[in-house]
Each structure stands twice: as structure tokens, then as C-alpha cells.
């Protein structure tokens, strides 16, 4: 848990800084209004790629490619926000075996491994 909080805050800080840099970059390079620049930054960093707000100059296209590449590390933040990694951090799985080992059974189908398992199923 001690590593969890700083790692998460670092990822959020990276995302905020990237968004600010992207927004200021579009305002500076393309001369766009702040809202359009921010919208373009968000759809680029999140890889939604809905559409370009306005046609981009050559420098603007290069900036967008760099912003997209810089936004690649943000994908784990989205997975974290979806909850899968949150649960692993907050409630780790037990360290014991997840599945019991297969037991030898005369029929060869492992029916004694799970109580009530089918015994007439052919081997696959």
C-alpha cells in the first residue's frame, strides 16, 4: 500500500502536466482558443482521436504525434481507473495455490478433484 499512493499520484501528476503542456502547445503553435486546444489535447492523449478541431499545420501535426507518444504511459492509469488494478492493490490474492493439483483418478478424468464433478465425461 505504501508504493500504491505515490505511484498513483505520480501518474495523475504526469497526466495533468501532459494536458497543460498539450493545451499550451496548441494555443502557441496553432493559435487556437483555450477550449479547443484543451479538447484536442484530451482526445489526443486518451487516443480517442474523434477528429481534429481545426486543420493542423505541419508543426501542429508533429506536435500531435509527440503528444500522442507522450500519452502512451497514461494507458495504465485508465486501466487503474477501471478498477482491475485497484482491486489487486487493495485486496491481493492469497499466496496459496489458486487451483488444487490434479488427482490421479482411475477413469483419468480428474473427477475426484472437484466434489460432484461429472464422471461420465470423456477425456479431451
N, C-alpha and C positions, 0 to 999 in steps of 0.2 A: 504494500500500500504506500510505502514511503516513496517509491520510484514513480508510482502512478500519477500523483498530483503534479509534480514538476514536469513530467513528460507531457501530460495533457495541457498544462498551462503554456509550455513551450510551443506546442503545436498550434494552440489558439493564437499566441503572440505572432507566430510566423504567418498565420493566415491573415491577421489584422494588418501587419506590416506589408504583406504582399498586396492586399487590397488597397491600402493607401498609396503605395508606390505605383500600382497599376492605374489608379484613378488620376493621380497627379501626372503620370506619364501621358495618358490620353489627352488630358487637358492641355499639357505643354506641347505635345507633338502634333495633335490634330486640331487643337483649338476648340474642342467640344465643350458644351456645358457640363457642369459637375455631375448632374444626374445621369446623363448619357454616358459619361466616362465611367462612372461607378457601375452602371448596368453592364457595360461592355466588359469591365474587369470581372465582375461576378460571373457572367456567363462564360468567360474565357477560363477563369481559374477552376470553376466547377466542371468544366468540359461539357456544359450543356450545348454550347455552340448554336443557339437558336438562330441568330442572324447577326450580321453586322449592323450596328446602329446607323452608321453612315459609311459611304465608301472610304476605304483606308488608303493612305499614301504608301509608298514603298517602305518608308521608315516606320510607319504605323503597322504595316504587315510584319516587319521584322520584330517590332516591339511585342506584337501579339504572340508571335511564335516563342519569344523568350519568356513571356508571361505564362504561356501555356506550359512550357517546360518547367518553369519555376513552381507552377501549381501542382505538378505531379506528386510531390510529397504530401499534398493535402488529402489525397485519396484515403489514407488510413484514418484521418480524422472523421471522414464521412462514415467509414465502417464502424468506428468507435461510437459515433452518434447513433447509429442504427442499433446498437446495444450488444452485439455479439462479443466484442472485446471488453465491454463494461462488465458483463456477467463473469467473464473469465478472471478479471481483476478483482471483483468484489466477492465472488464465490468460486474459488478454484476447485477443480475436480479433486476427489480424493486421490491419494497417491497409490492406492492399491490397484489390483488388476481390474480393468473395466469389464472384461468378459471371463468367465471361468474357463479353464482349459478343457479341451475336448476329452471326453472319457471314452475309453475303449468299450464298445458295446458289441455283443455277438452278432447283431444284424448289420453292424457297420454304419448305421445311420445316426449315431450320436444321440439316440432318443433319451438316454438317461441323463444327458446334460441338463435338460430343462424338464422339470416335472410337468407331466401332461403333454409332452411333445408327441407328435404323430409318430407311430411306429410302422405304419404300412407305406410310408413314402419311399420310393426307390432312391438309391444313391444317384447323385448327379456328378 
